[in-house]
Amino acid sequence: MLRFFKRDRKADIEHTENAVKPSRDRWFGRILNVLRSSKLDDSLWEELEEILISSDVGVDTSLRIIEGLKENVKEKGLQSGDEIFESLKDSLVAGMEPENAESVWMDATEVTGPYVILMVGVNGVGKTTSIAKLAHLFTQEGKKVVLGAADTFRAAAAEQLEILGQQIGVDVISHKPGGDPGAVAFDTYQAAKARGADVAIIDTAGRLHTKSNLMEELRKVHRVLARLEPQAPHQVILTLDATTGLNGLAQAKSFKEAVNCTGIFLAKLDGTARGGIVLAIKQELQVPILFIGTGEGVADLAPFNSRDFVDSLLAPVA
């Protein structure tokens, strides 16, 4: 039985609030005031729609949210701005909840060997830093972690991971640049098992989603791990850069098709005022957000909680 980590609800909420502050201050913090000061007419719905689209929620998702809110207002006879506001928050939370929460990320789960996490994503999204954040989180809970530098296509990738591994105090398995990523994944799993590690986190090349040969390499890494342990990789986490907004969704869809991503680490959320992308991810991809990056330090992350996120994002501002 592997217990991952104890959630510090207070700290997670604080991290989440800090991460969404730019988006809240510019866009979402206005919503309650708009609902309180406007009549229930077309101009109100248009203003809400403008806020959502401007914050990078996307046109289709914004329209679905507004239409759903209209239906709730009509069916429940909501009249006050506060009632509509709470209805909006509830619908946003429901829209981001995973369909089967037990299969996403458990505090405790049964594993026969090291719990294997495969990290995927294009160059520049913050994947390596996100790996370091996860490794730090696990080590803070007393877990033994081994990292695998299977991004052999980028010469500096292994070096960067090794530097971060030294800072955190975890072993890093790597080969020479240009080597076989599948071989690195194989050696990482074997090393993690031999050293009694609880978790193995394997980096992969920041392959462009248009490069079919590189995507096939990613599938190969997946197959190598599955031969070593039928349930591995236990998680395939796609790192998305929140600052790229909707542009990142096309990449995400290709990765999902290639290796069936089980969750998303949304990096750099604190660096954008267009954090509405969070509301679009679940509806567009049907892949849950597992973690959000809340700053530049290795401790700056929070396990994603849809209720805490929505409460923080929509908190009113003057």
C-alpha positions as CSV (number, residue, x, y, z in Angstrom):
1,M,0.0,0.0,0.0
2,L,1.5,3.3,-1.1
3,R,0.2,6.4,0.6
4,F,1.2,9.3,-1.6
5,F,1.0,12.4,0.6
6,K,-1.1,14.1,3.2
7,R,-3.0,17.1,1.8
8,D,-2.4,20.3,3.6
9,R,-5.7,21.9,2.8
10,K,-4.8,25.3,4.2
11,A,-1.5,25.5,2.3
12,D,-3.1,24.2,-0.9
13,I,-5.8,26.9,-0.8
14,E,-3.2,29.5,-0.2
15,H,-1.1,28.3,-3.1
16,T,-4.2,28.2,-5.3
17,E,-5.3,31.7,-4.3
18,N,-1.8,33.1,-5.2
19,A,-1.8,31.3,-8.6
20,V,-5.2,32.6,-9.7
21,K,-4.8,36.1,-8.4
22,P,-3.9,37.7,-11.9
23,S,-7.0,36.0,-13.5
24,R,-9.2,36.9,-10.6
25,D,-8.1,40.5,-10.4
26,R,-8.5,41.1,-14.1
27,W,-11.6,39.0,-15.0
28,F,-13.3,36.6,-12.7
29,G,-13.5,38.8,-9.6
30,R,-15.9,41.1,-11.4
31,I,-18.6,38.4,-11.9
32,L,-20.4,38.8,-8.6
33,N,-20.7,42.6,-8.9
34,V,-22.0,42.2,-12.5
35,L,-24.7,39.8,-11.3
36,R,-25.7,42.0,-8.4
37,S,-25.9,45.2,-10.4
38,S,-27.5,43.9,-13.6
39,K,-31.0,42.8,-14.7
40,L,-31.6,39.3,-16.0
41,D,-31.5,40.2,-19.6
42,D,-29.4,39.7,-22.7
43,S,-26.9,42.3,-21.8
44,L,-26.1,40.5,-18.6
45,W,-25.4,37.2,-20.4
46,E,-23.4,39.0,-23.0
47,E,-21.2,40.6,-20.4
48,L,-20.6,37.3,-18.6
49,E,-19.8,35.7,-21.9
50,E,-17.3,38.5,-22.7
51,I,-15.6,37.9,-19.3
52,L,-15.3,34.2,-20.0
53,I,-14.0,34.4,-23.6
54,S,-11.6,37.2,-22.7
55,S,-10.1,35.1,-20.0
56,D,-9.4,32.3,-22.5
57,V,-12.2,30.0,-21.5
58,G,-12.9,29.6,-25.2
59,V,-16.0,30.3,-27.2
60,D,-17.6,26.9,-27.1
61,T,-17.0,26.3,-23.4
62,S,-18.2,29.8,-22.6
63,L,-21.4,29.3,-24.5
64,R,-22.0,26.0,-22.7
65,I,-21.4,27.6,-19.3
66,I,-23.8,30.5,-20.1
67,E,-26.5,28.2,-21.5
68,G,-26.3,25.9,-18.5
69,L,-26.6,28.9,-16.1
70,K,-29.6,30.2,-18.0
71,E,-31.3,26.8,-17.6
72,N,-30.6,26.7,-13.9
73,V,-31.9,30.2,-13.4
74,K,-35.1,29.3,-15.2
75,E,-35.6,25.9,-13.6
76,K,-34.8,27.0,-10.0
77,G,-36.4,30.4,-10.3
78,L,-33.2,32.2,-9.2
79,Q,-33.6,35.9,-9.0
80,S,-30.8,37.5,-6.9
81,G,-27.3,38.0,-8.1
82,D,-26.0,36.0,-5.1
83,E,-28.1,33.0,-5.9
84,I,-27.0,33.0,-9.6
85,F,-23.4,33.4,-8.5
86,E,-23.6,30.3,-6.3
87,S,-25.3,28.4,-9.1
88,L,-22.5,29.4,-11.5
89,K,-19.8,28.2,-9.0
90,D,-21.6,24.9,-8.5
91,S,-21.8,24.2,-12.2
92,L,-18.2,25.1,-12.8
93,V,-17.1,22.8,-10.0
94,A,-19.2,20.0,-11.4
95,G,-17.8,20.6,-14.9
96,M,-14.2,20.0,-13.7
97,E,-14.8,17.0,-11.5
98,P,-13.4,13.8,-12.8
99,E,-15.9,11.2,-13.9
100,N,-14.3,8.5,-11.8
101,A,-12.3,10.2,-9.0
102,E,-11.0,6.9,-7.6
103,S,-9.1,6.2,-10.9
104,V,-7.4,9.6,-11.0
105,W,-5.2,10.1,-8.0
106,M,-5.5,8.3,-4.7
107,D,-4.0,9.0,-1.4
108,A,-3.5,5.3,-1.0
109,T,-3.2,2.6,-3.7
110,E,-1.9,-0.9,-4.1
111,V,1.2,-1.3,-6.3
112,T,3.5,-4.3,-6.8
113,G,6.6,-2.2,-7.6
114,P,7.6,1.4,-7.8
115,Y,4.7,3.7,-8.8
116,V,5.6,4.9,-12.2
117,I,4.7,8.4,-13.5
118,L,5.4,9.2,-17.1
119,M,5.7,12.9,-17.8
120,V,5.0,14.2,-21.3
121,G,4.7,17.6,-23.0
122,V,6.4,19.9,-25.5
123,N,9.5,21.8,-24.8
124,G,9.2,25.0,-22.9
125,V,6.0,24.2,-21.0
126,G,7.8,23.6,-17.7
127,K,7.8,19.8,-17.7
128,T,11.2,19.3,-16.1
129,T,10.4,21.8,-13.3
130,S,7.1,20.1,-12.8
131,I,8.9,16.8,-12.3
132,A,11.1,18.4,-9.7
133,K,8.0,19.8,-7.9
134,L,6.4,16.3,-7.8
135,A,9.6,14.7,-6.6
136,H,10.0,17.3,-3.9
137,L,6.4,16.7,-2.8
138,F,7.0,13.0,-2.5
139,T,10.3,13.3,-0.7
140,Q,8.7,15.7,1.8
141,E,6.4,12.9,2.7
142,G,9.3,10.5,3.2
143,K,9.0,8.7,-0.1
144,K,12.1,7.5,-2.0
145,V,12.0,8.8,-5.5
146,V,14.1,7.9,-8.6
147,L,14.0,10.1,-11.7
148,G,14.6,8.9,-15.3
149,A,16.0,11.3,-17.9
150,A,14.4,9.7,-21.0
151,D,14.5,13.0,-22.9
152,T,17.6,12.0,-24.9
153,F,16.8,14.2,-27.9
154,R,17.7,17.4,-26.1
155,A,21.3,17.5,-25.0
156,A,20.7,19.7,-21.9
157,A,17.6,17.9,-20.7
158,A,19.4,15.2,-18.7
159,E,21.8,17.7,-17.3
160,Q,18.9,19.9,-16.2
161,L,17.2,17.0,-14.5
162,E,20.4,15.9,-12.8
163,I,20.9,19.4,-11.3
164,L,17.3,19.4,-10.0
165,G,17.7,15.9,-8.7
166,Q,20.8,16.9,-6.7
167,Q,18.9,19.9,-5.3
168,I,16.1,17.7,-4.1
169,G,18.2,14.8,-3.1
170,V,17.0,12.1,-5.4
171,D,18.8,9.7,-7.8
172,V,18.6,10.4,-11.6
173,I,19.1,7.7,-14.2
174,S,20.4,8.9,-17.5
175,H,22.2,7.8,-20.7
176,K,24.3,9.6,-23.3
177,P,22.5,12.2,-25.4
178,G,20.8,10.6,-28.4
179,G,20.4,7.3,-26.7
180,D,17.3,5.1,-26.7
181,P,14.6,6.6,-24.5
182,G,13.1,3.2,-24.0
183,A,16.4,1.9,-22.6
184,V,16.4,4.8,-20.1
185,A,12.8,4.0,-19.0
186,F,13.8,0.3,-18.6
187,D,16.9,1.2,-16.5
188,T,14.9,3.7,-14.4
189,Y,12.3,1.1,-13.5
190,Q,14.9,-1.5,-12.7
191,A,16.9,0.9,-10.6
192,A,13.9,2.1,-8.7
193,K,12.9,-1.5,-8.0
194,A,16.4,-2.5,-6.9
195,R,16.7,0.5,-4.6
196,G,13.4,0.1,-3.0
197,A,12.0,3.4,-4.4
198,D,8.3,4.2,-3.9
199,V,8.0,6.4,-7.0
200,A,9.7,6.5,-10.4
201,I,9.1,9.7,-12.4
202,I,10.3,9.5,-16.0
203,D,10.9,12.5,-18.2
204,T,10.3,12.3,-22.0
205,A,11.3,14.4,-25.0
206,G,9.5,17.6,-25.6
207,R,8.3,16.3,-28.8
208,L,6.2,18.4,-31.1
209,H,2.7,17.0,-31.6
210,T,3.2,17.2,-35.3
211,K,6.2,14.9,-35.4
212,S,4.7,11.4,-35.8
213,N,8.1,9.6,-35.4
214,L,8.7,11.3,-32.1
215,M,5.2,10.4,-30.9
216,E,5.9,6.8,-31.8
217,E,9.0,6.9,-29.6
218,L,6.7,8.0,-26.8
219,R,4.5,5.0,-27.4
220,K,7.6,2.8,-27.3
221,V,8.5,4.1,-23.9
222,H,5.0,3.3,-22.7
223,R,5.2,-0.2,-24.1
224,V,8.6,-0.8,-22.4
225,L,7.2,0.1,-19.0
226,A,4.1,-2.0,-19.6
227,R,6.3,-5.1,-20.3
228,L,8.1,-4.6,-17.0
229,E,4.9,-4.0,-15.0
230,P,1.5,-4.5,-16.6
231,Q,0.0,-1.6,-14.7
232,A,2.9,0.8,-15.5
233,P,2.9,3.6,-16.2
234,H,0.4,4.1,-13.4
235,Q,0.0,7.8,-14.5
236,V,0.8,9.6,-17.7
237,I,0.8,13.2,-16.8
238,L,0.7,15.9,-19.5
239,T,2.3,19.2,-18.6
240,L,0.5,22.2,-20.1
241,D,1.7,25.8,-19.9
242,A,-1.2,27.9,-18.7
243,T,0.3,31.0,-20.3
244,T,-0.3,29.5,-23.8
245,G,-4.0,29.2,-23.1
246,L,-6.2,27.5,-25.7
247,N,-3.2,27.0,-28.1
248,G,-2.0,24.2,-25.8
249,L,-5.2,22.2,-26.3
250,A,-4.2,21.0,-29.8
251,Q,-1.0,19.6,-28.4
252,A,-2.9,18.0,-25.5
253,K,-5.2,16.2,-27.9
254,S,-2.3,14.6,-29.8
255,F,-0.6,13.4,-26.6
256,K,-3.9,12.0,-25.4
257,E,-4.3,10.0,-28.6
258,A,-0.7,8.8,-28.5
259,V,-0.5,7.6,-24.8
260,N,-3.8,8.1,-23.2
261,C,-2.9,10.8,-20.7
262,T,-4.5,10.2,-17.3
263,G,-4.0,13.7,-15.9
264,I,-2.6,17.2,-16.4
265,F,-0.1,19.2,-14.5
266,L,-1.0,22.8,-15.4
267,A,2.3,24.8,-15.0
268,K,2.8,28.6,-14.8
269,L,-0.8,29.3,-13.8
270,D,0.5,32.2,-11.6
271,G,2.1,33.8,-14.7
272,T,-1.1,34.6,-16.7
273,A,-4.2,36.7,-16.3
274,R,-6.0,34.4,-18.7
275,G,-6.4,31.4,-16.4
276,G,-9.8,30.6,-17.8
277,I,-8.1,27.8,-19.7
278,V,-8.6,25.7,-16.6
279,L,-12.4,25.8,-17.2
280,A,-12.0,24.6,-20.8
281,I,-9.5,21.7,-20.2
282,K,-11.8,19.2,-18.7
283,Q,-14.7,19.9,-21.2
284,E,-12.4,19.9,-24.2
285,L,-10.1,17.0,-23.3
286,Q,-12.0,14.9,-20.7
287,V,-8.7,14.6,-18.8
288,P,-8.6,15.9,-15.2
289,I,-6.2,18.4,-13.9
290,L,-4.2,16.8,-11.1
291,F,-1.8,19.6,-10.1
292,I,-1.3,23.3,-10.7
293,G,2.0,25.1,-10.7
294,T,1.8,28.1,-8.4
295,G,5.3,29.7,-8.6
296,E,8.9,29.1,-9.5
297,G,10.1,27.2,-6.4
298,V,10.0,23.4,-6.1
299,A,7.5,23.7,-3.3
300,D,5.2,25.9,-5.5
301,L,2.4,23.5,-6.5
302,A,-1.0,22.4,-5.3
303,P,-3.0,19.2,-5.9
304,F,-6.0,20.4,-7.9
305,N,-9.3,20.8,-6.0
306,S,-12.1,22.1,-8.2
307,R,-14.1,23.6,-5.3
308,D,-11.1,25.4,-3.9
309,F,-10.1,26.5,-7.3
310,V,-13.5,28.0,-8.2
311,D,-13.9,29.7,-4.8
312,S,-10.5,31.3,-5.3
313,L,-10.9,32.2,-8.9
314,L,-14.3,33.9,-8.5
315,A,-13.7,35.6,-5.2
316,P,-15.0,39.2,-5.6
317,V,-12.6,42.0,-6.0
318,A,-13.3,45.7,-5.5
